[in-house]
Amino acid sequence: MTVVFALYNGFLGMRHASQWHGAICVYYILLVLLRGLIIAAAKKISSRRKNERAEKKVYLTASFLLLLLNLSLILPLSMMVRQQKPVNLTLIPAIAMAAYTTYNVTMASVNLKKRRKTSSGFVWLLRTISFIDALVSILTLQNTLIMVHSNGQDMGMLPLTAMTSAAVWIAVLILSIAAIMKGIHGEFHPRC
């Protein structure tokens, strides 16, 4: 679903020359690639005999990459806060974003609950990434709704946009840093 959402944002970015949608497309593609790398590394490690040092290295590398990826969100978020919206969208993209966001938040919430019960560090990290994906989809939906109902000149949404963007970005960074700390302190069991 995330790949489809990324491609849809890419389509909107190209069709409407929207830097916001282009940046979000790139973010989601990189997020999918990071998930794929974690899964591939976990499978490769599990096929060999147990090597905790290699497992920890993969976990920490993935966690640091996640942090860097989430730090890069500052570009699209600053565009959103400054309301750089060169395009007015129709209701169809808003409905598509709402459907994806609803699905994503529901699945991430269910998996987040399961995350507490898992002993696998890689599964824990993948579920954290899913929750981060859901948080960013909320911001994407918010931006799309603002685009649908705004002419680009209305600055009335600026305080709300700034507060929600900051809150979500801080939450995303906290989750990213928590993953790193979990790896540094060895509070995980990477076996999938």
N, C-alpha and C positions, 0 to 999 in steps of 0.2 A: 504494500500500500504506500509506503514511503517513497518508493521509486516513482510510482504513478503520480503522487503529489508533487514530487520534485520536477518531473517532466511537465506537469500541468503548469506549475509556476514558471518554468522555462518558456513554455508556449505563451503564457500571458506576458512575460518579459519581452519576448521577441515581437509579439503582435502589437503591443501597446508601447514599445520602447520604454519599459518600466525597469529602471535599475533596481528597485526594491524587489520585484519578482525574480529578476536575474540573480541577485545576491542570495535570495532565499533558495532558489534552485540549486546554486552551487553549494550552499550550506547543507541542504538535504542530501545531495549526491555524496558529499564528503562524509556525512553521517552514515549513509548506507555502506560506503567503502570501509569505514572504521568498524562497523558491525561485522562486515565480511571478513576483515582481517582478524578480528577477535575470534570468530568462529573457526576460521582456517587454522589459526595458531593453536586454539584449544584442541582441535581434532588432531593436529600434528603432535602436540605434546602428549595427548592421551594415548596415541598409538605407540609411543615409546615408553620405556620404563620411567618411573617417577623421577622427575628432576625438579625439585622445588625451586632451585635457583633460577632455572630457565622459565618456570611458570611465573615466578615473581617478576622477572624482567619483562616478560610479555605483558603481564597485568599492568605494571607501572608505565611501560611505554604507551600502552593503549590509554591509560588514564591521563597521562601528560598530553597525548594527542587530542583527547577529548577536551581538556582544559584549553588548549590552543585554539581548537575549533570554536569553542564557546566564547573565547575572547574575541574571535573574529566577528561575532554577532554585533559588535559595537557599530560596525558600518551600517548594516540595514536598520538597526535600531535608531541610530542617529538620524537616518533618512526619515524614518517614521515619525520621530519626535519633531523634527523640523518640518514635517508634513510636505516633503518633496514628492508630490504626487502629480506627475505630468499627465495623468490620464484619469478620466472618470470611467469606472467600470459599470457594467450592467449588473443586474441581480443574479445572473447565472453563476458568475465566479463566486459570489458571496454564498450562494447555496452550496456549491461544490466545496468551498472552504469549510462551511458549517458542517457538512456531512463528514468530511475527513476529520475535522476537529472533534466532533462528537464520538466518532469511532475511536480515534486515537486516545482521547482522554479516558474513555471507558476501558479500553484494553490496557492502557498504562496504569490505571488505578488498580485494576484487578491484579496485574503483574507486580505492582509495587507492594501490594499486600503479601504476595507470595515471596517477594524478594527477602523479606525478613526471615522467612523460614528456610531459605536455601543455604546450603553449606558451600556451594561452589562460587568462588570469586568471579569466574568468568560469567556465569549466569547472573550473578548479582550486578556486575558491570553492564551487561546487556539490558537488564531490566531498568537500570538507572538511565541508560541511554534512551530507552523507550519513553521514560517519564520526561526526560529533557525534550525529546521530540514532541511530546504532547504539549509541553509548556510553550515551545516555540510555535506550534500550530495555533495556539490561542492568540499569540501576537499577530500571526499572519491573518487570522480571521478578523481580528480587531482592525488591522490596517485595511483589509479589503472592505469591511463595512464602512470605514471612514471614507474610502475612495468612492464607494457607491453613493453615499449621502452627502458628499462635500464637493464644492466647486473649486477647491484648492486655495481659496482665499480666506476661508473661515478659520480663525485661530482659536475658536472656542474650545476645541478638543485638545489643545496643547497641554494643559495641566493633567488631564486624565491620561493622555497618551504617554506623557513623560513619567507619571507615577507608575502606571502599569508596566511600561517597558523596563523601568528601573527595578521594580519588584521582581519581575520574571527573570531578568538578567542576573540579578543577585542570587535568586534561587537556583538558577542554572549553574552559576559559578560555585555556589556552596556545594551542590551535588558533585560537581567536577572535583573540587578540592577534597571532599569527603572520600571520593574514590581513590585519590592519590594517597591520602592519609591511611586509608584502610590497607593499601599495598605497602606503604612504608613501614607501618607497624606490624605487618604480617598477620592482620586479623582476617585472613581469608584462606579458603581452601580451594585452589583453582580447579580441581578436578570437576569435569562436567558430567 
